[in-house]
Amino acid sequence: MKLMRYGAKGAEKPAIVDQAGQVRDLSGIVPDITADVLCVASLNRLAEIDLDRLPVVANPGRIAPPYSGLGKFVCVGLNYADHAAESNLPIPAEPILFMKVNSAVIGCNDPVVLPKGSVKGDWEVELGVVIGTKARYVSEADALQHVAGYCVVNDISEREYQIERGGTWDKGKGCDTFGPIGPWLVTADEVPDPQNLDMWLDVNGRRAQSGNTRTMIFGVAHLVSYISRFMTLYPGDIISTGTPPGVGMGHKPDPVFLKPGDTMRLGISGLGEQTQTAHAWDPALIDG
């Protein structure tokens, strides 16, 4: 299933995408797609619905984050060897973890607002892994049983804040609007091999990133198992699993960073596409 939400901020409605690509309203079945809907039993009930009986949404308008009540936003750094190389950093012996804050989360096509004084905004197409059942000290063999589904994430960064301002990476990763998610949450049954997904990102119409999840240093099952040793993962938590090469910071001979008016278009095979335009600081674009 491809689950999604649509509508203005604060008035989002749940929906599902049928085999023909039509958006079907789910609000007569569930009031919203929440963490509770991501459990196995709830997903199984949704899978039994005759989608032809649901109303078609001809013009869904804004596409919201695919579920509400997102819990932890856990991210993995330097999880592709070639991205580590372009960053002039060694391949990590264990996964590097950091967090984005929930206020970074936006819909897949919502405006990206660069923070005040931003000079090194950057892009990162990533596979998002959404947890569906509680995971604590799970084995790698059992890890994927705890996954509700997958989605596209743009792990937008401010590299000066991240690298040059002291402390941890979080301050350059958690800015408002720096976590576009969606358009869909694609349930795990439709992604039989999360380690074989093509991914790409264009900036202003030019290909910047091109890769495949098979080149991850630490695969999805390993990451879910590993992270569950350090924190309990609950339904609605998301893991953003790292990015292939081609980020602005690694551009040769000189880095290239986001400026107002730049457009990012990105996608992962089977999981849909996103498009965002970068804007100068404007709180109305964040709160509106």
N, C-alpha and C positions, 0 to 999 in steps of 0.2 A: 504494500500500500504506500501511496504517497500522501501523507498528511500535511496539511498546511493551515494557515490562518490568514484572513484578509480583513481589510477595513482600517479605518482611522485609528490612531492611538487612543486607547481607552475604550474602543468600541469594536474590537476585533471579533470575528466570527470563525468557527471551525469549519474546515472543508476537507474534501478528499478529491484527488485527481483520478479520473477514470481512465480506462484503457485508451480511449480516443483523445486524451489530453484535456478533456473538459473538467472544469472546476465544479464540484457538486457540494452544495451546502449541507453541513452536518449538524446544524444547530437544533434540528428536530430530534436528533439522536443523543447528542451530548452538548452541554452548554458551552464547553470550551475544551481544547486539547491541553490537558494539564499533565503533571507528572503522574497522577493516578491513572490516567488513560494509557500510559506507556507500559503498564504491567501486562504480563502475558495474557491473563484472562480477558482484560478489556480489549486488547488488540485482537484477540481471537473473535470476540463478539463483533467488532467492527468489520472484520474480514468476512463475516457471514452476511453482511448487508447486501441487498440487491441495489447496486448503485443506480440502476436505471429508474428507481423509484424516488431518488433524491432530486431536488430542484437544481437545475443548472444555473450557475452564476455566470452570466454572459460577460460581465465586466467587473471583475473582482476589485479593480483599483489597486490600492496599496497592498502589497504582500507583506504581512507581518512576520516576525519570528515564528517558526512553525509550531511552537508550543509555549505555554505560559508557565510561570513558576520555576524557571530555570534555577537550579541549585548552585553547585560549585561549577566554575568555569576553569578547568585545569588545562594547562597548556604544556607542550613538550618542545624544548628548544634543541636545535641542531640535530634533528632526527633524520637528516639525509646527508650522507657523507659528502656529496658534492656541494651542498649548501654550507657545511662546516668549512670546506676548503675555501669557498669564495669569501667566507667571513674571517679567514686566516686563523681558524681555531681548530684544535685537535678534535678527532672523533671521540665523543664521550664514552667512557667505560660503562656508565649507567645512564638511564634517562635523566635529562635535565628538566626539572619541573618548575613552573612558575604559574601564577594565577592572573586571570583577568577578573575585573570586578563586574558585577551584574549590570551596573549602569552603562557599561560599554555596549551592551547588546542592542542591536537595531535590526530592522527588517533588511532583506537582502538588497533592496534597491533604494533604501533611505539615504539621505545626504550624509556624507562623512565630513565632520567639522574638525578642521585642524585646530589644536589648542593655541592659545595666545603665545606668540613668540616661536611657533613651530618653524623649524628650518630643515628638518630631516624626517618628514613623514615617509613611510614606506609601506609596502604591500606584501602579503604572504597568503597564497592560496593553500588551504589545508583541509584535510578530511576531519570532520567532526564525528565523534562517536558518542551517542546518547545512551545513557544507562537506563535500563528498564526494571531491573530487580537489584536489591541491595547486594553489594559485593564487599566482602571483608576477608582478607587473606585467601582469596580464591586462587586456585591453581591455573596455570596457563591453559591446561587442557579444558577446563570448564569456563574460562573467562568469557568467551563469546556468547554463552548462554545468558549472560547478564546484560547483553546489549539489546536495546529496543530497536535501534536503527542508526542511520548515518545521514549526514548533511554536509553541505558546503559551508566553510568558514573562511572569512578573510581576516587573518590575524594582523590587523593594521598596527603599525608601530611608529613611535617617534624616537628615532635612533639617538639623538642627542640626549633626550631624557633617559633613555634606556641605558646608555653606555657611558656618557660623559658627566652625568650629574650625581654620581655616587650612589651607593646602596644597591638594591636589587633591580632586576629588570622591570618590576611591576609598574613603576611610575611611567615608563615609556610604552606600556602595553594596555593600561587600563583607562586611558582617556575616554571621555564620552564619545560614543559612536564608533569606537575602535573594534567592535565585535559584530559585524554583519553575519547573520546566520540564515540559511535557507537557500532556495525558496521552500523546499520540502523537507520533511523528515521521512526518509525512505526506510521502511521497516526491514529488519535484518533478513527476512526470508527472501527479499528481492535483491540482496547483495550477498550471493553465496561465497564470494572471495574478496574480502576488503583489501587484500594485498595484490590486486590486479586492476586498479582503477586509474585511467588516464586523467590528468589534471593540467590545467593551463590558466594563464592570466595574461590579459592584454592591457597595456596602458596607452591611452589615446590611439587605439587601433593597431598598435604594434605589439607583437608577441614578446612578452618579457619572461614568462615562466612556462616551462613545458616539462612534465615529468609523469611518473607513475608510482603508485603507492608500493609497488614491489621493491623499490629501492630504499625503503625505510631501513634505518639501522635497527630499530626496535619495532616489531610489528604490533598490530592492534591487540592481539591476544596477550602478548607480553606486557604491553603497556597497562591494560586493564588489571592484570594480575599484579604487576609491580606497584602501581599506584594504590591498589587496595591494601598493600602492606603498611602504608603510611597514613591513610585516611579511609574511612568507610565511604564507599560510593553509594549514593542513593538514587532512586528514580528521578530523572530530570537533570542530574549532573551531566556535564558534557566534557569530553576530552578532545582538545584540538591537537592533532598528532604531528605537527611539524610541516615544513615546507620544502619543496625542491629548490634548486638554484634559480637565479634570475631576479632576486630582490634588488631594489634600487641601490642599497648599500654596497652590493657586490659588483655593480656595473663597472666595467673596465673601458677606457682607462680612468674615468672619473665617475664617482657615484652620481646617481640621479634620484632626486627626491620629489615627493608630491608638492604641487603648488595649486592654489585655487584654480578651478576650472578643469583640472585633469580628470579623466574618466578611467575607471578600472572596470573591466569586464572579465569575469572568471567563471570557471565551471569544473565539474568532475563528472566523468561519464556515468550516466544513469541517475545522477543526483541533482541535475538542474544547473542553472546559471544565475549569476548575480551581475548587477551593474550599479556602480556608485560613482557619483561626482564629488570631488573634494571641494570644500568651501573654506573660506577664511572664517575666523571665529565669529559665530553668530548664535547666541543662546536660543533665539527663536527657532532655529532649525533643529535644535536638540529637543526642545520642550513642546514644539508645535505638533 
